[in-house]
Amino acid sequence: MAAPRVALYLHVPFCRTKCDYCDFSSATNAGDPLPDEGIAWVVRRDLGDDATLADAYCEAVPLYLQEFVDRGLLGSVPSVYVGGGTPTALGDRLPAMLERVLSMVTLEPGAEVTVEANPDSLTPELIAALIAAGATRFSLGVQSFDDATLADLGRCHDSAQALAACRMLADASADFSVDLMCGVPGLSAEAWERTLDTALQTGADHLSVYPLSVECGTPLDARIDEGTAEQPDPDEAAAQMALAEKRLLEAGFERYEVASYARGGRRARHNVGYWTGMPYLGVGPGASSMLPVPLAHLTPMDHYTRTWPETWRARFILNDTLMSFLGYLWDRQPASLEPLTDIEAVREDAMLGLRLSDGITEELAEKAGVVTVLESLAGRGLVEQVDGHWRTTRQGWLLGNEVFSAVWAGE
């Protein structure tokens, strides 16, 4: 019997500093010494007296992953994504951990292995070590090449460091993507255009362009409440998204997803897997997993999924804090659990598939029961039917959340 295809996500919960807009699961205490209690003995046993939380995390990940490997869940892995947080904040610990993880799973031929990086923690030596360990692609969190914008976002690098990091990756002949953020209050059209021009000169064959989102509980949210920062203007964000589309298409990129552009067929295969229903396993504190119920039987979710119909889907997080991850490794009580019925699973595939410029097939729309919804959206000019597919129009792309929520609701 063929091994199930499951993508793998590794979450690194450390950053050098927290950005003002970020609500991801991460902390700035990677260098803290291990506490006397709370770390599993199997992690602590191979670490010296001067070990840090980052050392313990790099030891815990393979130990945690081994349980899934032993149960046959990772016998055919098409992609691996190391995200965060800031993976490169681990420094030279990161290549060693990556090499160990990749030696444990069975990668498909030509598998994509992406490592997220920040300009302030990337060096030529680290790039070379990661490539030697098995990385095939890098995702660089630039956000902007405008120093004032970077300061407003609370980033810990400047434009010069961002450019230097891009040059390092280009000099290493690495396949890399650059993340850019628009819709930042105070970001002028001219400054945004300069950032786009600079990004096009870096040699990156993939760009992600997304608007600033204000998340509850972040420093940015607090500054807005205090009146010391402005609320992002959705119209300005839409105009900057449209300008990015124009410039990148002219430069030979294709927009293949709401926020993603690729040149030369360099689509991010791991991310496309998310949008097309590919099962994935998340490892690390706060990492999410999504598995069909038959595959969920190979995880600690078995206790919860054994009575569910096999057409259902399980989305879950097993550990939601760094210390619980380091302390228990194989915690059978999920931090969160969201079962999706068979129709919900198919409708989710339809909703996420509409993020892609290719859209979804008419067959999937029928199966998800959203044809009437799509016809209504088409009447408003938000989607269209082309060559046996439903896809968003340009207006629907700019109003994507409205399209996706209507499809998910089925009305």
C-alpha positions as CSV (number, residue, x, y, z in Angstrom):
1,M,0.0,0.0,0.0
2,A,1.4,3.4,-1.0
3,A,2.4,5.8,1.8
4,P,0.0,8.7,2.2
5,R,1.3,12.1,0.8
6,V,1.6,14.5,3.7
7,A,3.3,17.9,3.7
8,L,5.4,18.8,6.8
9,Y,5.5,22.1,8.6
10,L,8.1,22.8,11.3
11,H,7.4,25.8,13.5
12,V,10.3,27.6,15.1
13,P,8.9,29.7,18.0
14,F,11.7,32.2,18.4
15,C,12.4,35.7,17.1
16,R,15.1,38.2,17.9
17,T,12.4,40.8,18.5
18,K,8.6,40.8,18.1
19,C,7.2,43.0,15.3
20,D,4.5,45.4,16.3
21,Y,1.9,43.8,14.0
22,C,2.7,40.1,14.7
23,D,0.4,37.8,16.7
24,F,2.1,34.5,15.7
25,S,3.3,32.1,18.3
26,S,6.9,33.2,19.0
27,A,9.1,34.5,21.8
28,T,12.4,36.3,22.2
29,N,13.9,34.1,24.9
30,A,15.8,31.6,22.7
31,G,19.0,32.1,24.6
32,D,17.5,31.7,28.1
33,P,18.9,28.8,30.2
34,L,16.7,25.8,30.7
35,P,14.5,26.0,33.8
36,D,14.9,23.4,36.5
37,E,11.5,21.9,35.8
38,G,9.2,21.6,32.8
39,I,11.6,20.1,30.3
40,A,11.1,16.4,29.4
41,W,13.9,14.2,30.6
42,V,14.4,12.7,27.1
43,V,15.2,16.2,25.9
44,R,17.3,17.2,28.8
45,R,19.4,14.0,28.9
46,D,21.6,14.9,25.8
47,L,22.1,18.6,26.7
48,G,24.8,20.2,28.7
49,D,24.5,22.4,31.8
50,D,24.7,25.5,29.6
51,A,21.9,24.5,27.3
52,T,19.3,27.1,26.2
53,L,15.7,26.9,25.3
54,A,16.7,26.9,21.7
55,D,18.9,23.9,22.2
56,A,16.1,22.1,23.9
57,Y,13.7,22.9,21.1
58,C,16.1,21.6,18.4
59,E,16.4,18.4,20.4
60,A,12.6,18.1,21.0
61,V,11.5,18.4,17.4
62,P,13.1,15.2,16.1
63,L,12.0,13.3,19.2
64,Y,8.4,14.5,18.7
65,L,8.5,13.8,15.0
66,Q,9.7,10.2,15.6
67,E,6.3,9.2,16.9
68,F,4.7,10.2,13.6
69,V,7.4,8.5,11.6
70,D,7.0,5.3,13.6
71,R,3.2,5.4,12.8
72,G,3.9,5.6,9.0
73,L,2.6,9.1,8.5
74,L,5.6,10.6,6.8
75,G,6.5,8.0,4.2
76,S,5.8,10.3,1.2
77,V,6.5,14.0,1.9
78,P,6.2,16.3,-1.1
79,S,7.2,19.5,0.7
80,V,8.7,20.7,4.0
81,Y,8.3,24.3,5.3
82,V,10.3,25.6,8.2
83,G,8.5,28.7,9.4
84,G,8.0,30.8,12.5
85,G,8.8,32.9,14.3
86,T,12.1,33.3,12.7
87,P,13.9,30.0,11.9
88,T,17.2,31.7,11.2
89,A,17.2,33.1,14.8
90,L,18.4,29.6,15.7
91,G,21.7,30.3,13.9
92,D,23.9,27.3,13.3
93,R,21.5,25.1,15.3
94,L,19.1,25.3,12.4
95,P,21.0,23.4,9.7
96,A,21.8,20.5,12.1
97,M,18.1,20.2,13.1
98,L,16.9,20.4,9.5
99,E,19.4,17.7,8.4
100,R,18.3,15.5,11.2
101,V,14.6,16.0,10.4
102,L,15.0,15.3,6.7
103,S,16.9,12.1,7.4
104,M,13.9,10.8,9.3
105,V,11.2,11.4,6.7
106,T,10.9,10.0,3.2
107,L,11.0,12.9,0.8
108,E,9.5,12.5,-2.7
109,P,11.9,13.0,-5.6
110,G,12.3,16.8,-6.2
111,A,10.6,17.7,-2.9
112,E,10.5,21.4,-2.0
113,V,12.2,22.3,1.3
114,T,11.6,25.9,2.2
115,V,13.2,27.8,5.1
116,E,11.9,31.2,6.2
117,A,14.6,33.8,7.0
118,N,15.0,37.3,8.2
119,P,17.6,39.7,6.9
120,D,19.1,40.5,10.3
121,S,19.9,36.8,11.0
122,L,21.0,35.6,7.6
123,T,24.7,35.1,6.7
124,P,26.5,33.5,3.7
125,E,27.7,30.7,6.0
126,L,24.2,29.9,7.3
127,I,22.8,29.9,3.7
128,A,25.5,27.4,2.6
129,A,24.9,25.2,5.6
130,L,21.2,25.1,5.1
131,I,21.6,24.2,1.4
132,A,24.0,21.4,2.4
133,A,21.4,20.2,5.0
134,G,18.7,20.0,2.3
135,A,17.1,23.4,1.9
136,T,16.0,24.0,-1.7
137,R,14.3,27.4,-1.2
138,F,14.2,30.4,1.1
139,S,11.4,32.8,2.0
140,L,12.9,36.2,3.0
141,G,10.8,38.4,5.3
142,V,11.7,41.8,3.9
143,Q,8.3,43.5,4.1
144,S,9.7,46.8,2.8
145,F,12.8,48.4,1.3
146,D,11.7,51.7,2.8
147,D,13.4,52.5,6.2
148,A,10.5,54.6,7.5
149,T,8.0,51.8,6.8
150,L,10.3,49.2,8.4
151,A,10.5,51.4,11.5
152,D,6.7,51.8,11.7
153,L,6.3,48.0,11.5
154,G,8.8,47.5,14.3
155,R,11.1,45.4,12.1
156,C,14.6,44.8,13.4
157,H,16.4,45.3,10.0
158,D,16.8,48.2,7.7
159,S,16.7,48.4,3.9
160,A,20.4,48.0,3.6
161,Q,20.3,44.7,5.5
162,A,17.4,43.5,3.4
163,L,19.3,44.2,0.2
164,A,22.4,42.5,1.6
165,A,20.4,39.4,2.4
166,C,19.0,39.2,-1.1
167,R,22.5,39.5,-2.5
168,M,23.7,36.7,-0.3
169,L,20.9,34.4,-1.6
170,A,21.5,35.4,-5.2
171,D,25.3,34.9,-4.8
172,A,24.5,31.4,-3.5
173,S,22.3,30.7,-6.6
174,A,19.5,30.0,-4.1
175,D,15.9,29.9,-5.1
176,F,14.2,32.5,-2.9
177,S,11.0,34.5,-2.4
178,V,10.7,38.0,-1.0
179,D,7.7,39.0,1.3
180,L,6.4,42.6,0.9
181,M,3.7,44.4,2.9
182,C,1.5,47.1,1.6
183,G,-1.3,49.2,3.1
184,V,1.0,50.5,5.9
185,P,-0.3,54.0,7.0
186,G,2.1,56.6,5.8
187,L,3.4,54.5,2.9
188,S,3.2,56.7,-0.1
189,A,2.6,55.4,-3.6
190,E,6.1,56.6,-4.6
191,A,7.7,54.7,-1.7
192,W,5.7,51.6,-2.5
193,E,6.8,51.8,-6.1
194,R,10.4,52.1,-5.1
195,T,10.0,49.0,-2.9
196,L,8.6,47.1,-5.9
197,D,11.4,48.3,-8.2
198,T,14.0,47.2,-5.7
199,A,12.4,43.8,-5.1
200,L,12.4,43.2,-8.9
201,Q,16.1,43.9,-9.0
202,T,17.0,41.3,-6.3
203,G,16.8,38.3,-8.5
204,A,13.9,36.7,-6.6
205,D,11.7,34.5,-8.7
206,H,8.8,34.6,-6.2
207,L,7.2,37.6,-4.4
208,S,4.4,37.6,-1.8
209,V,2.5,40.9,-1.5
210,Y,-0.1,41.2,1.2
211,P,-1.7,44.1,3.1
212,L,-1.1,45.0,6.7
213,S,-3.6,43.4,9.0
214,V,-4.2,44.7,12.6
215,E,-4.5,41.8,15.0
216,C,-6.0,42.1,18.4
217,G,-3.6,42.3,21.3
218,T,-0.6,43.4,19.3
219,P,1.5,46.5,20.0
220,L,0.2,48.0,16.8
221,D,-3.4,47.4,17.9
222,A,-2.6,49.2,21.2
223,R,-1.0,52.1,19.4
224,I,-4.1,52.6,17.3
225,D,-6.3,52.5,20.4
226,E,-4.1,55.1,22.0
227,G,-4.2,57.3,18.9
228,T,-0.5,57.2,18.3
229,A,-0.9,55.1,15.1
230,E,-3.3,55.2,12.2
231,Q,-5.7,52.4,11.2
232,P,-4.8,51.0,7.7
233,D,-6.9,52.3,4.9
234,P,-8.3,49.4,2.8
235,D,-8.7,51.6,-0.3
236,E,-5.0,52.5,-0.1
237,A,-4.1,48.8,0.4
238,A,-6.2,47.8,-2.6
239,A,-4.6,50.5,-4.8
240,Q,-1.1,49.3,-3.8
241,M,-2.1,45.7,-4.4
242,A,-3.2,46.7,-7.9
243,L,0.0,48.6,-8.5
244,A,2.0,45.6,-7.5
245,E,0.1,43.4,-9.9
246,K,0.7,45.8,-12.7
247,R,4.4,46.1,-12.1
248,L,5.0,42.4,-11.5
249,L,3.0,41.2,-14.5
250,E,5.0,43.7,-16.7
251,A,8.2,42.1,-15.3
252,G,7.2,38.6,-16.3
253,F,5.7,37.3,-13.1
254,E,2.3,35.5,-13.0
255,R,-0.1,36.1,-10.2
256,Y,-1.1,32.6,-9.3
257,E,-2.7,33.3,-5.9
258,V,-4.3,36.2,-4.1
259,A,-1.0,37.4,-2.7
260,S,1.6,35.4,-4.6
261,Y,3.6,36.0,-7.8
262,A,6.0,33.7,-9.5
263,R,8.4,33.8,-12.5
264,G,9.5,30.9,-14.5
265,G,7.1,28.4,-12.9
266,R,8.5,29.0,-9.4
267,R,5.2,28.6,-7.5
268,A,5.5,27.8,-3.8
269,R,4.4,24.2,-3.9
270,H,4.0,23.9,-0.2
271,N,1.6,26.8,-0.1
272,V,-0.3,25.6,-3.1
273,G,-0.8,22.3,-1.1
274,Y,-2.6,24.3,1.6
275,W,-4.9,25.8,-1.0
276,T,-5.7,22.6,-2.8
277,G,-6.5,20.3,0.2
278,M,-3.1,18.6,0.6
279,P,-2.9,16.9,4.1
280,Y,-0.2,18.5,6.3
281,L,1.3,17.8,9.6
282,G,2.5,20.7,11.8
283,V,5.3,20.1,14.4
284,G,6.1,22.6,17.1
285,P,4.3,24.8,19.6
286,G,1.2,26.4,18.0
287,A,1.7,24.5,14.7
288,S,-1.6,23.3,13.0
289,S,-2.3,20.1,11.3
290,M,-5.0,19.1,8.8
291,L,-5.5,15.4,8.0
292,P,-8.3,13.3,6.6
293,V,-9.7,11.2,9.4
294,P,-8.1,7.9,8.1
295,L,-4.7,9.6,8.5
296,A,-5.6,11.2,11.8
297,H,-5.8,7.6,13.2
298,L,-2.0,7.6,12.9
299,T,-1.7,10.5,15.3
300,P,-2.7,11.2,18.9
301,M,-6.0,12.3,17.5
302,D,-7.0,8.6,17.2
303,H,-9.0,8.8,20.5
304,Y,-11.1,11.6,19.0
305,T,-11.4,10.5,15.4
306,R,-12.1,6.8,15.7
307,T,-15.9,7.3,15.7
308,W,-16.0,10.0,12.9
309,P,-16.9,9.0,9.4
310,E,-13.8,8.5,7.2
311,T,-14.9,11.3,4.9
312,W,-14.4,13.8,7.7
313,R,-11.4,16.0,8.2
314,A,-9.5,16.8,11.4
315,R,-7.8,20.1,12.0
316,F,-5.9,20.3,15.3
317,I,-3.1,21.7,17.4
318,L,-1.5,19.3,19.8
319,N,0.7,21.7,21.8
320,D,0.2,25.4,22.0
321,T,3.0,26.6,24.2
322,L,6.8,26.2,24.1
323,M,7.0,24.7,27.6
324,S,4.2,22.2,27.0
325,F,6.0,21.1,23.8
326,L,9.3,20.7,25.6
327,G,7.8,19.1,28.6
328,Y,5.5,16.5,27.2
329,L,6.4,16.0,23.5
330,W,3.5,13.7,22.9
331,D,0.6,15.4,24.6
332,R,-2.6,13.5,23.8
333,Q,-4.9,16.3,24.8
334,P,-5.2,18.7,21.8
335,A,-4.9,22.4,22.4
336,S,-7.6,22.8,19.8
337,L,-9.7,20.5,17.6
338,E,-11.9,21.4,14.7
339,P,-13.6,18.5,12.9
340,L,-15.0,19.2,9.4
341,T,-17.8,17.1,8.0
342,D,-17.5,15.7,4.5
343,I,-19.4,18.6,3.0
344,E,-17.5,21.2,5.1
345,A,-14.2,19.6,3.9
346,V,-15.2,19.9,0.2
347,R,-16.5,23.4,0.7
348,E,-13.2,24.4,2.4
349,D,-11.4,23.0,-0.7
350,A,-13.7,25.2,-2.9
351,M,-13.1,28.3,-0.8
352,L,-9.3,27.9,-0.6
353,G,-9.1,26.9,-4.3
354,L,-10.6,30.2,-5.3
355,R,-7.5,31.9,-3.8
356,L,-5.7,30.5,-6.9
357,S,-5.9,32.3,-10.2
358,D,-6.7,28.9,-11.8
359,G,-9.8,28.7,-9.7
360,I,-11.8,25.5,-9.1
361,T,-13.4,23.0,-11.4
362,E,-17.1,23.1,-12.1
363,E,-17.1,19.5,-10.7
364,L,-15.7,20.7,-7.3
365,A,-18.2,23.6,-7.2
366,E,-21.1,21.1,-7.8
367,K,-19.7,18.7,-5.1
368,A,-19.4,21.6,-2.6
369,G,-22.9,22.8,-3.3
370,V,-21.8,26.3,-4.1
371,V,-22.9,26.7,-7.7
372,T,-25.8,29.0,-6.8
373,V,-23.5,31.1,-4.6
374,L,-21.0,31.4,-7.4
375,E,-23.7,32.4,-9.9
376,S,-24.8,35.1,-7.5
377,L,-21.2,36.3,-7.1
378,A,-20.8,36.2,-10.9
379,G,-23.8,38.5,-11.2
380,R,-21.9,41.0,-9.1
381,G,-18.8,40.7,-11.2
382,L,-16.7,39.0,-8.6
383,V,-16.3,35.5,-10.2
384,E,-16.4,34.2,-13.7
385,Q,-16.8,30.8,-15.4
386,V,-14.0,30.1,-17.9
387,D,-13.0,26.8,-19.6
388,G,-14.8,24.5,-17.1
389,H,-13.5,26.5,-14.1
390,W,-14.8,29.1,-11.7
391,R,-12.3,31.8,-10.8
392,T,-12.3,35.3,-9.3
393,T,-12.3,38.3,-11.5
394,R,-9.9,41.1,-10.9
395,Q,-12.6,42.8,-8.8
396,G,-13.2,39.5,-7.0
397,W,-9.5,39.3,-6.3
398,L,-9.5,42.7,-4.6
399,L,-12.6,41.7,-2.6
400,G,-11.4,38.2,-1.9
401,N,-12.5,37.9,1.7
402,E,-16.1,38.7,0.6
403,V,-15.9,35.9,-2.0
404,F,-14.3,33.4,0.3
405,S,-16.8,34.0,3.2
406,A,-19.8,33.7,0.8
407,V,-18.5,30.3,-0.5
408,W,-17.7,29.0,3.0
409,A,-21.2,30.0,4.2
410,G,-22.7,28.4,1.1
411,E,-25.0,31.4,0.6
